[in-house]
């Protein structure tokens, strides 16, 4: 960040050391009843529990498995409280910092270049989009749909026309266009590389609060204000000061609305839990085409499981994972895109948000099988 002063002097913000997670643990607690659920809620009031699953205190209920990160300083206190209340728990990750470093377990063939087998920083992703357009100008184009709060570009890749090598993709691309937004929360993504690997929100400033960022998947204009505990800027699930308050949300909204006549499906990718979700998240009511969505999800998850026997569950957001408001999935469905799905990718909690690079390729391979099935289904059953 740079500040231009009237005298022409430039002051640069001092670089801060990245956050470390030495000794932090991730615990999994299997709640048996409401009393145990209340123990977790009470602990969250006195200790800094970073909820991984579900993603907020108010979603904790009886008969639920809860994953959360706890600092090294508070882990003994929290574990003692669980023991005193005779609550069953296991330590999924004994040292979060170790797992952060072990994430990068694939050797780089060409350091500095984009790799499909590794996690890539934002600069590598941008360079990759440029390369794709340069190498395949008839097939791929890049569209800037807007900018982020910190003025980073939001790029969508449009893939169209004959693919050539893969028969299924050739058939799909001959008949439909694919619009791909590689990274939605660019500012937060950059921050997760440079300062805090566990960062999730945007980097926008919040009025009258020292806490930074908004959860973009709570910021869409669909039942935005319907669920509790999303109004605190210091929470990971902060919905923002208003529906579509974030520049990123507005950019996606404008792009999708301007292409609405031709969009037949919307698919978004998250982690973790191994689930294929569809609307609704803000209500337990089922969408009108629920049976069709369930049918597609069932076959897609069956197809996904064929290479490595990776088991996914599927269903409406609210009953399959937990209720949520302001999600892009519900918003897209409400916009008229009746085949809208969200993948919660690998794994089921052993690594959680710190999935090793060695699982990237198998995750992509199995997920693409499901995406291809959904695309073929759309071609066959929609006009």
VOBA-1610 file (N, C-alpha, C; in pm, whole numbers, padded with zeros to 5 digits, always signed):
BEGIN
Unk+00086-00118+00000Unk+00000+00000+00000Unk+00089+00123+00000Unk+00057+00223-00084Unk+00139+00344-00090Unk+00054+00467-00064Unk+00115+00564+00004Unk+00046+00687+00038Unk+00121+00802-00027Unk+00053+00877-00112Unk+00115+00992-00179Unk+00089+01117-00097Unk+00196+01178-00046Unk+00184+01296+00039Unk+00194+01422-00046Unk+00139+01536+00003Unk+00140+01661-00075Unk+00280+01704-00118Unk+00382+01679-00036Unk+00516+01723-00071Unk+00581+01632-00175Unk+00510+01528-00214Unk+00563+01438-00315Unk+00640+01321-00255Unk+00640+01313-00122Unk+00708+01203-00058Unk+00618+01079-00062Unk+00678+00963-00076Unk+00603+00838-00077Unk+00642+00757+00046Unk+00542+00723+00123Unk+00567+00640+00241Unk+00510+00502+00215Unk+00586+00400+00239Unk+00536+00264+00220Unk+00512+00199+00355Unk+00404+00125+00361Unk+00371+00057+00487Unk+00476-00049+00516Unk+00518-00053+00640Unk+00617-00153+00679Unk+00558-00292+00663Unk+00635-00382+00607Unk+00589-00518+00588Unk+00576-00586+00723Unk+00470-00655+00743Unk+00448-00729+00867Unk+00476-00876+00844Unk+00523-00941+00946Unk+00555-01083+00935Unk+00426-01162+00919Unk+00428-01264+00834Unk+00309-01348+00817Unk+00267-01415+00948Unk+00137-01435+00963Unk+00084-01503+01082Unk+00133-01648+01082Unk+00176-01695+01199Unk+00215-01835+01214Unk+00116-01906+01305Unk+00109-02037+01291Unk+00012-02117+01365Unk+00081-02230+01442Unk+00200-02198+01494Unk+00278-02298+01567Unk+00200-02350+01688Unk+00181-02480+01695Unk+00115-02542+01810Unk-00036-02535+01807Unk-00093-02461+01711Unk-00240-02458+01699Unk-00289-02598+01663Unk-00407-02632+01712Unk-00465-02763+01685Unk-00601-02748+01617Unk-00640-02852+01544Unk-00776-02861+01493Unk-00841-02981+01560Unk-00948-02954+01633Unk-01020-03059+01706Unk-01150-03093+01636Unk-01188-03218+01645Unk-01320-03262+01598Unk-01397-03315+01718Unk-01513-03255+01743Unk-01595-03294+01857Unk-01727-03351+01808Unk-01762-03469+01854Unk-01889-03531+01817Unk-01991-03504+01927Unk-02083-03415+01898Unk-02182-03372+01997Unk-02294-03475+02009Unk-02327-03509+02133Unk-02430-03611+02158Unk-02567-03551+02186Unk-02569-03430+02242Unk-02698-03371+02280Unk-02685-03219+02286Unk-02795-03154+02323Unk-02799-03008+02327Unk-02707-02952+02435Unk-02691-03025+02542Unk-02602-02980+02650Unk-02459-02967+02599Unk-02414-03066+02523Unk-02279-03059+02468Unk-02266-02949+02363Unk-02372-02928+02287Unk-02370-02817+02190Unk-02353-02684+02263Unk-02418-02670+02378Unk-02408-02547+02456Unk-02268-02529+02515Unk-02200-02641+02548Unk-02063-02632+02596Unk-01974-02567+02490Unk-01990-02610+02364Unk-01912-02552+02253Unk-01945-02404+02237Unk-02073-02371+02244Unk-02114-02230+02229Unk-02057-02144+02341Unk-02055-02200+02463Unk-01998-02125+02576Unk-01847-02109+02561Unk-01782-02214+02515Unk-01637-02205+02492Unk-01604-02098+02388Unk-01690-02086+02287Unk-01668-01988+02182Unk-01677-01845+02234Unk-01746-01826+02347Unk-01758-01693+02405Unk-01632-01653+02481Unk-01560-01754+02533Unk-01443-01725+02617Unk-01311-01757+02549Unk-01316-01836+02443Unk-01193-01874+02371Unk-01209-01842+02222Unk-01098-01827+02155Unk-01101-01796+02011Unk-01110-01926+01931Unk-01232-01974+01913Unk-01252-02094+01832Unk-01271-02052+01687Unk-01184-02100+01601Unk-01196-02074+01457Unk-01271-02192+01396Unk-01401-02175+01374Unk-01485-02285+01328Unk-01454-02320+01182Unk-01424-02447+01159Unk-01401-02497+01023Unk-01527-02565+00971Unk-01595-02637+01059Unk-01723-02700+01021Unk-01808-02718+01146Unk-01930-02660+01151Unk-01980-02559+01058Unk-01897-02432+01070Unk-01936-02327+00999Unk-01848-02210+00998Unk-01888-02100+01095Unk-01980-02130+01188Unk-02019-02028+01287Unk-02083-02094+01408Unk-02077-02024+01522Unk-02130-02076+01648Unk-02278-02107+01640Unk-02356-02018+01577Unk-02501-02035+01579Unk-02547-02157+01500Unk-02457-02216+01420Unk-02494-02334+01343Unk-02466-02464+01418Unk-02406-02452+01536Unk-02376-02571+01616Unk-02504-02625+01680Unk-02533-02752+01655Unk-02653-02815+01710Unk-02619-02954+01764Unk-02713-03012+01836Unk-02695-03148+01889Unk-02680-03247+01775Unk-02612-03359+01804Unk-02591-03466+01706Unk-02514-03417+01583Unk-02421-03327+01605Unk-02340-03272+01496Unk-02193-03296+01525Unk-02114-03311+01419Unk-01969-03316+01433Unk-01914-03177+01404Unk-01836-03124+01495Unk-01785-02988+01486Unk-01632-02991+01476Unk-01578-02920+01378Unk-01432-02904+01362Unk-01397-02759+01391Unk-01294-02736+01471Unk-01249-02598+01494Unk-01100-02595+01524Unk-01040-02480+01489Unk-00900-02456+01522Unk-00891-02378+01651Unk-00793-02417+01733Unk-00772-02348+01860Unk-00623-02318+01875Unk-00590-02202+01928Unk-00450-02162+01940Unk-00376-02249+02041Unk-00244-02253+02028Unk-00161-02330+02121Unk-00183-02282+02264Unk-00202-02151+02279Unk-00219-02091+02412Unk-00347-02138+02481Unk-00452-02162+02402Unk-00582-02197+02461Unk-00619-02344+02447Unk-00539-02422+02377Unk-00578-02560+02348Unk-00593-02645+02474Unk-00504-02629+02569Unk-00512-02710+02691Unk-00638-02677+02770Unk-00671-02550+02779Unk-00793-02508+02850Unk-00917-02566+02783Unk-00923-02560+02651Unk-01039-02611+02578Unk-01049-02763+02590Unk-00937-02832+02577Unk-00939-02977+02589Unk-00980-03021+02729Unk-00936-02947+02829Unk-00976-02978+02968Unk-01127-02962+02987Unk-01182-02856+02926Unk-01327-02834+02937Unk-01405-02947+02869Unk-01355-02994+02755Unk-01420-03106+02686Unk-01412-03233+02770Unk-01297-03256+02831Unk-01279-03374+02916Unk-01372-03369+03037Unk-01381-03252+03098Unk-01467-03237+03217Unk-01613-03264+03186Unk-01653-03233+03063Unk-01792-03255+03023Unk-01812-03389+02952Unk-01707-03475+02959Unk-01711-03610+02902Unk-01755-03608+02755Unk-01693-03518+02681Unk-01724-03504+02539Unk-01618-03573+02454Unk-01663-03653+02359Unk-01570-03726+02273Unk-01512-03632+02168Unk-01379-03630+02159Unk-01315-03549+02056Unk-01186-03616+02010Unk-01142-03577+01892Unk-01013-03622+01841Unk-00937-03503+01786Unk-00805-03514+01784Unk-00721-03408+01729Unk-00693-03441+01583Unk-00754-03365+01494Unk-00733-03387+01350Unk-00595-03338+01306Unk-00557-03222+01355Unk-00427-03163+01322Unk-00359-03121+01452Unk-00240-03175+01476Unk-00169-03148+01601Unk-00091-03017+01597Unk-00047-02978+01479Unk+00026-02852+01465Unk-00011-02791+01329Unk-00092-02688+01331Unk-00143-02628+01207Unk-00030-02573+01121Unk+00071-02513+01184Unk+00182-02457+01107Unk+00255-02566+01029Unk+00272-02681+01090Unk+00336-02793+01020Unk+00255-02832+00897Unk+00123-02838+00912Unk+00037-02876+00799Unk+00037-02769+00691Unk+00045-02642+00731Unk+00055-02534+00632Unk+00177-02556+00544Unk+00288-02588+00607Unk+00412-02607+00532Unk+00411-02738+00452Unk+00346-02840+00507Unk+00340-02970+00439Unk+00240-02969+00323Unk+00155-02865+00316Unk+00062-02852+00203Unk+00135-02859+00070Unk+00251-02797+00066Unk+00326-02782-00060Unk+00419-02902-00080Unk+00357-03017-00105Unk+00433-03143-00107Unk+00462-03194-00248Unk+00437-03111-00350Unk+00469-03148-00487Unk+00588-03065-00534Unk+00690-03132-00584Unk+00810-03063-00628Unk+00783-02983-00755Unk+00836-02862-00760Unk+00817-02775-00876Unk+00910-02814-00990Unk+00853-02838-01108Unk+00937-02864-01226Unk+00995-02735-01281Unk+00910-02632-01281Unk+00952-02501-01332Unk+00914-02393-01230Unk+00999-02371-01131Unk+00968-02269-01030Unk+00935-02134-01094Unk+00831-02071-01043Unk+00791-01942-01097Unk+00682-01950-01201Unk+00654-02072-01251Unk+00549-02089-01352Unk+00428-02160-01293Unk+00314-02137-01354Unk+00190-02202-01313Unk+00201-02353-01328Unk+00145-02427-01233Unk+00145-02573-01239Unk+00007-02625-01203Unk-00043-02723-01279Unk-00172-02782-01249Unk-00166-02876-01129Unk-00046-02904-01080Unk-00030-02996-00967Unk-00002-02922-00837Unk+00006-02788-00843Unk+00043-02711-00725Unk-00056-02598-00698Unk-00051-02544-00577Unk-00124-02421-00548Unk-00046-02306-00609Unk-00115-02219-00679Unk-00050-02109-00751Unk-00092-01975-00691Unk+00006-01885-00675Unk-00030-01752-00625Unk-00100-01672-00736Unk-00146-01555-00701Unk-00228-01477-00794Unk-00151-01438-00920Unk-00025-01400-00905Unk+00053-01360-01022Unk+00068-01475-01122Unk+00087-01594-01071Unk+00098-01712-01159Unk-00034-01740-01230Unk-00144-01719-01159Unk-00276-01743-01219Unk-00302-01643-01331Unk-00269-01517-01307Unk-00286-01414-01411Unk-00201-01447-01533Unk-00076-01486-01508Unk+00013-01521-01619Unk-00042-01642-01696Unk-00101-01735-01623Unk-00161-01853-01688Unk-00278-01813-01777Unk-00364-01720-01731Unk-00477-01677-01816Unk-00425-01612-01944Unk-00319-01534-01932Unk-00259-01470-02051Unk-00205-01576-02147Unk-00141-01676-02091Unk-00084-01783-02172Unk-00192-01861-02247Unk-00303-01889-02178Unk-00413-01964-02240Unk-00469-01889-02361Unk-00486-01759-02344Unk-00539-01676-02454Unk-00439-01670-02570Unk-00313-01659-02535Unk-00209-01650-02638Unk-00193-01781-02716Unk-00199-01894-02643Unk-00180-02025-02708Unk-00304-02074-02782Unk-00423-02034-02733Unk-00547-02084-02792Unk-00643-01968-02823Unk-00604-01876-02908Unk-00684-01755-02932Unk-00823-01783-02990Unk-00839-01895-03062Unk-00970-01927-03119Unk-01061-01997-03019Unk-01002-02047-02913Unk-01079-02125-02816Unk-01104-02050-02686Unk-01005-01970-02643Unk-01013-01904-02512Unk-01000-01753-02527Unk-01087-01682-02456Unk-01074-01537-02447Unk-01084-01497-02300Unk-01028-01382-02267Unk-01029-01335-02129Unk-01110-01207-02119Unk-01200-01204-02024Unk-01288-01089-02004Unk-01264-01031-01865Unk-01236-00904-01857Unk-01227-00838-01727Unk-01368-00792-01688Unk-01423-00852-01584Unk-01562-00821-01546Unk-01571-00714-01437Unk-01456-00672-01386Unk-01457-00570-01282Unk-01325-00571-01206Unk-01325-00506-01091Unk-01207-00500-01008Unk-01247-00523-00862Unk-01149-00557-00781Unk-01173-00585-00640Unk-01164-00458-00557Unk-01185-00473-00428Unk-01174-00359-00337Unk-01036-00297-00339Unk-00933-00379-00364Unk-00796-00329-00372Unk-00750-00310-00516Unk-00849-00305-00605Unk-00827-00273-00748Unk-00749-00380-00824Unk-00758-00504-00780Unk-00706-00615-00860Unk-00812-00655-00961Unk-00770-00698-01081Unk-00868-00733-01184Unk-00941-00864-01154Unk-01069-00868-01193Unk-01147-00991-01187Unk-01159-01042-01330Unk-01096-01154-01358Unk-01095-01209-01493Unk-01186-01332-01505Unk-01260-01337-01614Unk-01336-01455-01652Unk-01277-01508-01782Unk-01253-01637-01787Unk-01211-01701-01912Unk-01334-01759-01980Unk-01346-01732-02109Unk-01454-01790-02188Unk-01393-01897-02280Unk-01438-02020-02260Unk-01391-02131-02344Unk-01502-02169-02440Unk-01468-02177-02567Unk-01569-02206-02669Unk-01504-02280-02786Unk-01585-02329-02877Unk-01541-02397-02999Unk-01469-02529-02968Unk-01417-02589-03072Unk-01365-02725-03065Unk-01243-02736-02976Unk-01248-02834-02886Unk-01136-02860-02797Unk-01030-02945-02866Unk-01075-03047-02940Unk-00982-03123-03023Unk-00940-03258-02971Unk-00880-03265-02854Unk-00822-03391-02805Unk-00923-03479-02732Unk-01001-03419-02646Unk-01096-03495-02565Unk-01232-03492-02633Unk-01284-03612-02667Unk-01409-03619-02743Unk-01527-03558-02668Unk-01536-03586-02540Unk-01649-03533-02462Unk-01642-03382-02455Unk-01523-03327-02423Unk-01510-03182-02414Unk-01529-03116-02550Unk-01485-03183-02656Unk-01507-03129-02791Unk-01656-03115-02819Unk-01731-03220-02785Unk-01875-03217-02807Unk-01942-03107-02725Unk-01899-03095-02600Unk-01958-02993-02512Unk-01925-02853-02561Unk-01798-02829-02596Unk-01757-02695-02637Unk-01809-02657-02775Unk-01843-02756-02855Unk-01904-02727-02985Unk-02047-02675-02968Unk-02106-02706-02852Unk-02248-02672-02833Unk-02273-02574-02720Unk-02173-02548-02638Unk-02194-02453-02528Unk-02063-02381-02493Unk-02076-02266-02431Unk-01962-02190-02382Unk-01946-02215-02232Unk-01822-02216-02187Unk-01793-02225-02044Unk-01731-02092-02001Unk-01788-02031-01900Unk-01730-01910-01841Unk-01669-01950-01706Unk-01540-01923-01688Unk-01470-01967-01567Unk-01409-01846-01497Unk-01448-01825-01373Unk-01387-01723-01287Unk-01289-01796-01195Unk-01158-01794-01225Unk-01063-01874-01148Unk-01059-01840-00999Unk-01063-01710-00967Unk-01060-01666-00827Unk-01161-01554-00811Unk-01252-01570-00716Unk-01354-01469-00689Unk-01301-01367-00588Unk-01251-01416-00475Unk-01200-01329-00370Unk-01049-01309-00388Unk-01013-01229-00487Unk-00871-01212-00523Unk-00791-01149-00409Unk-00843-01043-00349Unk-00769-00974-00242Unk-00744-01068-00124Unk-00846-01140-00085Unk-00830-01235+00025Unk-00735-01347-00012Unk-00738-01388-00138Unk-00649-01494-00185Unk-00503-01449-00177Unk-00478-01328-00222Unk-00342-01273-00215Unk-00295-01267-00070Unk-00383-01222+00017Unk-00350-01210+00160Unk-00319-01348+00221Unk-00389-01450+00174Unk-00365-01585+00225Unk-00229-01638+00185Unk-00169-01579+00081Unk-00034-01617+00038Unk+00073-01536+00108Unk+00042-01410+00136Unk+00147-01320+00186Unk+00146-01300+00337Unk+00026-01309+00400Unk+00017-01271+00541Unk-00050-01375+00632Unk-00155-01438+00584Unk-00231-01527+00673Unk-00292-01640+00590Unk-00233-01758+00598Unk-00277-01871+00515Unk-00422-01908+00541Unk-00475-01877+00658Unk-00611-01916+00692Unk-00713-01804+00665Unk-00672-01699+00596Unk-00764-01587+00569Unk-00874-01629+00473Unk-00999-01585+00501Unk-01113-01627+00419Unk-01189-01511+00356Unk-01200-01399+00425Unk-01285-01289+00378Unk-01213-01203+00274Unk-01284-01098+00229Unk-01220-00998+00143Unk-01126-00914+00230Unk-01072-00808+00172Unk-00985-00718+00248Unk-01044-00578+00257Unk-01174-00566+00237Unk-01239-00435+00244Unk-01248-00387+00388Unk-01239-00257+00406Unk-01249-00198+00539Unk-01396-00184+00579Unk-01422-00201+00707Unk-01558-00191+00758Unk-01572-00068+00846Unk-01675+00010+00819Unk-01697+00135+00892Unk-01719+00107+01040Unk-01655+00188+01126Unk-01668+00179+01271Unk-01623+00044+01327Unk-01529-00020+01258Unk-01475-00148+01307Unk-01331-00162+01263Unk-01250-00221+01349Unk-01111-00249+01314Unk-01100-00379+01234Unk-01207-00456+01233Unk-01204-00585+01165Unk-01221-00568+01014Unk-01146-00647+00941Unk-01138-00634+00795Unk-01219-00744+00726Unk-01283-00706+00616Unk-01335-00806+00523Unk-01481-00845+00537Unk-01532-00899+00426Unk-01669-00949+00415Unk-01665-01088+00354Unk-01755-01173+00398Unk-01771-01306+00337Unk-01854-01289+00210Unk-01792-01303+00094Unk-01863-01281-00032Unk-01980-01376-00050Unk-01972-01494+00008Unk-02081-01590-00008Unk-02193-01568+00093Unk-02190-01454+00161Unk-02302-01408+00244Unk-02351-01271+00194Unk-02293-01223+00083Unk-02313-01085+00042Unk-02412-01068-00073Unk-02462-01178-00128Unk-02555-01167-00241Unk-02696-01131-00194Unk-02769-01068-00285Unk-02901-01014-00250Unk-03008-01122-00257Unk-02998-01217-00165Unk-03099-01323-00153Unk-03111-01357-00005Unk-03222-01319+00054Unk-03244-01344+00197Unk-03120-01303+00278Unk-03066-01187+00243Unk-02939-01141+00297Unk-02938-01125+00448Unk-03051-01085+00503Unk-03058-01050+00646Unk-03137-01153+00725Unk-03149-01276+00675Unk-03244-01370+00735Unk-03188-01455+00848Unk-03056-01468+00857Unk-02998-01554+00960Unk-02918-01473+01061Unk-02915-01517+01188Unk-02847-01441+01293Unk-02695-01450+01280Unk-02629-01361+01354Unk-02484-01365+01372Unk-02402-01346+01244Unk-02461-01282+01142Unk-02382-01249+01023Unk-02360-01097+01014Unk-02399-01024+01118Unk-02390-00878+01115Unk-02266-00823+01185Unk-02183-00910+01243Unk-02065-00868+01315Unk-01944-00868+01220Unk-01883-00751+01195Unk-01769-00743+01103Unk-01650-00828+01145Unk-01645-00865+01272Unk-01533-00945+01321Unk-01554-01095+01302Unk-01673-01134+01257Unk-01701-01275+01231Unk-01655-01314+01090Unk-01614-01440+01075Unk-01573-01490+00943Unk-01688-01488+00843Unk-01811-01495+00894Unk-01927-01501+00805Unk-01999-01366+00796Unk-01926-01257+00819Unk-01986-01124+00809Unk-02044-01102+00669Unk-02170-01060+00665Unk-02242-01050+00538Unk-02216-00920+00463Unk-02147-00826+00528Unk-02125-00696+00467Unk-02228-00595+00516Unk-02206-00465+00491Unk-02296-00361+00541Unk-02430-00356+00467Unk-02434-00413+00347Unk-02557-00412+00266Unk-02548-00522+00162Unk-02662-00566+00107Unk-02656-00667+00000Unk-02574-00615-00118Unk-02484-00699-00167Unk-02400-00665-00282Unk-02321-00536-00258Unk-02274-00521-00136Unk-02193-00404-00100Unk-02053-00413-00158Unk-02006-00535-00186Unk-01867-00555-00229Unk-01854-00541-00380Unk-01743-00485-00422Unk-01717-00466-00566Unk-01714-00600-00640Unk-01662-00704-00571Unk-01655-00836-00633Unk-01795-00892-00659Unk-01882-00878-00561Unk-02019-00927-00575Unk-02090-00855-00688Unk-02073-00724-00693Unk-02137-00644-00798Unk-02088-00685-00937Unk-01959-00715-00947Unk-01903-00753-01077Unk-01962-00884-01126Unk-01972-00981-01037Unk-02031-01111-01074Unk-02179-01094-01106Unk-02247-01015-01024Unk-02390-00988-01049Unk-02411-00929-01187Unk-02336-00825-01219Unk-02354-00756-01348Unk-02322-00848-01465Unk-02215-00926-01452Unk-02177-01017-01560Unk-02285-01122-01585Unk-02334-01182-01476Unk-02432-01288-01492Unk-02566-01234-01543Unk-02604-01118-01497Unk-02730-01059-01544Unk-02722-01023-01692Unk-02605-00979-01737Unk-02590-00940-01877Unk-02582-01062-01970Unk-02554-01181-01914Unk-02547-01303-01994Unk-02659-01401-01959Unk-02758-01353-01888Unk-02858-01442-01829Unk-02932-01527-01933Unk-02961-01471-02049Unk-03038-01544-02149Unk-02968-01671-02195Unk-02836-01672-02188Unk-02762-01788-02238Unk-02707-01879-02129Unk-02718-01839-02002Unk-02664-01921-01894Unk-02764-02028-01853Unk-02724-02154-01864Unk-02811-02267-01831Unk-02775-02333-01699Unk-02653-02311-01652Unk-02610-02374-01526Unk-02509-02284-01456Unk-02504-02295-01324Unk-02408-02221-01243Unk-02346-02321-01145Unk-02213-02329-01146Unk-02143-02423-01057Unk-02033-02347-00983Unk-02031-02364-00852Unk-01931-02296-00771Unk-01857-02399-00687Unk-01730-02370-00656Unk-01644-02469-00589Unk-01590-02412-00458Unk-01603-02493-00353Unk-01559-02455-00219Unk-01483-02574-00157Unk-01438-02554-00034Unk-01387-02666+00045Unk-01426-02639+00190Unk-01439-02743+00270Unk-01424-02884+00240Unk-01549-02956+00287Unk-01562-03087+00265Unk-01671-03171+00318Unk-01714-03283+00224Unk-01675-03274+00094Unk-01715-03373-00004Unk-01868-03380-00016Unk-01924-03271-00064Unk-02068-03259-00083Unk-02097-03194-00217Unk-02212-03227-00273Unk-02265-03158-00390Unk-02399-03099-00349Unk-02404-02967-00343Unk-02519-02898-00286Unk-02598-02825-00392Unk-02728-02807-00364Unk-02813-02726-00450Unk-02910-02649-00362Unk-02987-02553-00415Unk-03075-02468-00333Unk-03180-02549-00258Unk-03226-02494-00144Unk-03195-02362-00091Unk-03106-02372+00033Unk-03043-02256+00066Unk-02968-02250+00190Unk-03038-02168+00296Unk-03122-02073+00253Unk-03184-01982+00349Unk-03318-02032+00402Unk-03368-02142+00348Unk-03495-02197+00393Unk-03493-02349+00377Unk-03574-02416+00457Unk-03583-02562+00446Unk-03681-02604+00337Unk-03750-02505+00278Unk-03840-02537+00167Unk-03758-02586+00048Unk-03816-02677-00028Unk-03746-02732-00144Unk-03781-02653-00270Unk-03686-02637-00361Unk-03715-02564-00485Unk-03810-02645-00573Unk-03880-02580-00665Unk-03978-02649-00749Unk-03920-02767-00827Unk-03796-02756-00873Unk-03735-02865-00949Unk-03642-02951-00863Unk-03679-02965-00737Unk-03597-03039-00641Unk-03565-03180-00689Unk-03664-03251-00741Unk-03642-03390-00783Unk-03539-03398-00896Unk-03546-03303-00987Unk-03451-03298-01098Unk-03311-03270-01047Unk-03296-03174-00956Unk-03166-03140-00900Unk-03107-03258-00823Unk-03192-03326-00747Unk-03146-03442-00670Unk-03101-03555-00763Unk-03174-03573-00871Unk-03137-03677-00968Unk-03000-03648-01030Unk-02982-03523-01073Unk-02854-03483-01132Unk-02741-03499-01031Unk-02765-03454-00907Unk-02661-03461-00804Unk-02624-03605-00771Unk-02724-03692-00766Unk-02696-03833-00735Unk-02606-03896-00842Unk-02643-03878-00967Unk-02563-03938-01074Unk-02425-03874-01080Unk-02419-03742-01061Unk-02290-03672-01065Unk-02197-03723-00955Unk-02248-03743-00835Unk-02164-03793-00726Unk-02126-03939-00748Unk-02215-04016-00811Unk-02180-04155-00845Unk-02065-04157-00946Unk-02075-04070-01047Unk-01970-04062-01149Unk-01839-04016-01087Unk-01848-03919-00998Unk-01729-03865-00932Unk-01654-03973-00853Unk-01727-04067-00798Unk-01665-04168-00712Unk-01590-04277-00789Unk-01607-04283-00922Unk-01553-04396-00998Unk-01399-04406-01000Unk-01324-04297-01012Unk-01178-04315-01020Unk-01112-04357-00888Unk-01155-04297-00776Unk-01085-04318-00649Unk-01177-04356-00534Unk-01305-04382-00565Unk-01404-04418-00462Unk-01418-04308-00357Unk-01411-04184-00403Unk-01432-04069-00314Unk-01583-04050-00295Unk-01628-04061-00171Unk-01772-04057-00144Unk-01819-03915-00114Unk-01916-03869-00191Unk-01981-03739-00169Unk-02125-03761-00125Unk-02173-03675-00038Unk-02316-03669-00009Unk-02374-03553-00091Unk-02506-03550-00105Unk-02567-03444-00186Unk-02703-03407-00127Unk-02748-03287-00162Unk-02879-03242-00117Unk-02886-03091-00107Unk-03001-03039-00060Unk-03015-02893-00042Unk-02917-02841+00063Unk-02871-02720+00045Unk-02771-02662+00136Unk-02817-02669+00282Unk-02937-02620+00308Unk-02984-02603+00446Unk-02985-02733+00524Unk-03028-02842+00462Unk-03040-02969+00535Unk-02917-03058+00520Unk-02833-03031+00421Unk-02718-03119+00396Unk-02592-03070+00466Unk-02572-02939+00469Unk-02455-02886+00539Unk-02499-02798+00656Unk-02559-02683+00630Unk-02620-02599+00734Unk-02689-02481+00666Unk-02785-02418+00734Unk-02854-02303+00675Unk-02757-02188+00652Unk-02779-02117+00543Unk-02695-02002+00511Unk-02776-01899+00435Unk-02735-01775+00442Unk-02808-01668+00372Unk-02712-01592+00282Unk-02768-01528+00178Unk-02687-01444+00091Unk-02588-01518+00003Unk-02613-01647-00023Unk-02516-01726-00101Unk-02534-01702-00250Unk-02424-01717-00324Unk-02431-01700-00469Unk-02516-01809-00534Unk-02519-01927-00473Unk-02596-02038-00528Unk-02746-02009-00527Unk-02796-01967-00411Unk-02938-01933-00402Unk-02970-01813-00491Unk-02877-01718-00495Unk-02899-01598-00578Unk-02908-01636-00725Unk-02817-01721-00772Unk-02818-01763-00913Unk-02946-01838-00947Unk-02989-01923-00855Unk-03113-01998-00877Unk-03232-01902-00885Unk-03235-01807-00794Unk-03344-01710-00791Unk-03343-01622-00914Unk-03226-01605-00975Unk-03212-01526-01097Unk-03275-01597-01216Unk-03295-01729-01202Unk-03355-01806-01310Unk-03268-01919-01363Unk-03150-01937-01301Unk-03059-02045-01344Unk-03094-02169-01262Unk-03179-02253-01316Unk-03242-02360-01238Unk-03154-02482-01215Unk-03039-02486-01277Unk-02943-02591-01246Unk-02819-02525-01185Unk-02827-02501-01055Unk-02721-02435-00980Unk-02669-02530-00873Unk-02537-02549-00870Unk-02476-02646-00779Unk-02351-02589-00715Unk-02320-02639-00596Unk-02196-02604-00527Unk-02124-02732-00486Unk-02000-02745-00528Unk-01915-02855-00483Unk-01840-02812-00357Unk-01849-02891-00252Unk-01758-02880-00138Unk-01656-02991-00160Unk-01535-02953-00199Unk-01435-03050-00244Unk-01371-03126-00127Unk-01272-03209-00160Unk-01200-03286-00058Unk-01145-03194+00051Unk-01125-03248+00175Unk-01157-03383+00213Unk-01271-03378+00314Unk-01275-03472+00408Unk-01380-03470+00511Unk-01328-03422+00646Unk-01208-03367+00647Unk-01160-03306+00771Unk-01022-03345+00817Unk-00966-03453+00762Unk-00830-03491+00806Unk-00734-03374+00780Unk-00743-03313+00663Unk-00662-03195+00632Unk-00746-03068+00628Unk-00877-03083+00602Unk-00965-02967+00601Unk-00925-02864+00497Unk-00901-02741+00543Unk-00863-02632+00453Unk-00716-02640+00409Unk-00643-02741+00458Unk-00501-02752+00428Unk-00471-02877+00348Unk-00554-02904+00249Unk-00536-03021+00163Unk-00400-03017+00094Unk-00321-03124+00100Unk-00189-03124+00035Unk-00200-03115-00117Unk-00099-03059-00177Unk-00095-03047-00323Unk-00105-03182-00393Unk-00055-03286-00328Unk-00058-03419-00390Unk-00199-03469-00416Unk-00299-03402-00357Unk-00438-03440-00382Unk-00507-03351-00485Unk-00435-03255-00540Unk-00496-03163-00637Unk-00539-03237-00764Unk-00447-03312-00825Unk-00480-03379-00951Unk-00593-03480-00939Unk-00590-03570-00838Unk-00705-03661-00825Unk-00836-03588-00797Unk-00829-03481-00720Unk-00950-03402-00693Unk-01005-03343-00822Unk-00917-03288-00904Unk-00960-03230-01032Unk-01016-03336-01126Unk-00950-03450-01133Unk-00993-03557-01223Unk-01134-03604-01190Unk-01159-03632-01063Unk-01291-03684-01026Unk-01399-03576-01037Unk-01363-03453-01003Unk-01461-03343-01007Unk-01501-03312-01151Unk-01403-03316-01243Unk-01434-03289-01384Unk-01530-03392-01443Unk-01524-03516-01395Unk-01619-03617-01441Unk-01761-03575-01406Unk-01778-03524-01284Unk-01911-03478-01241Unk-01955-03355-01319Unk-01863-03262-01342Unk-01896-03140-01417Unk-01937-03176-01560Unk-01864-03266-01623Unk-01899-03309-01759Unk-02037-03372-01763Unk-02069-03454-01661Unk-02202-03515-01660Unk-02310-03407-01650Unk-02290-03311-01559Unk-02389-03204-01543Unk-02406-03128-01675Unk-02294-03099-01743Unk-02300-03026-01870Unk-02376-03108-01976Unk-02348-03237-01984Unk-02419-03323-02081Unk-02567-03329-02050Unk-02599-03334-01922Unk-02740-03338-01881Unk-02810-03209-01923Unk-02743-03096-01902Unk-02802-02967-01941Unk-02829-02963-02092Unk-02733-03011-02171Unk-02750-03012-02316Unk-02871-03096-02358Unk-02887-03206-02291Unk-02993-03301-02329Unk-03131-03257-02283Unk-03138-03189-02168Unk-03269-03164-02107Unk-03312-03019-02105Unk-03230-02928-02157Unk-03273-02787-02163Unk-03261-02738-02305Unk-03345-02641-02338Unk-03345-02589-02474Unk-03242-02478-02489
//
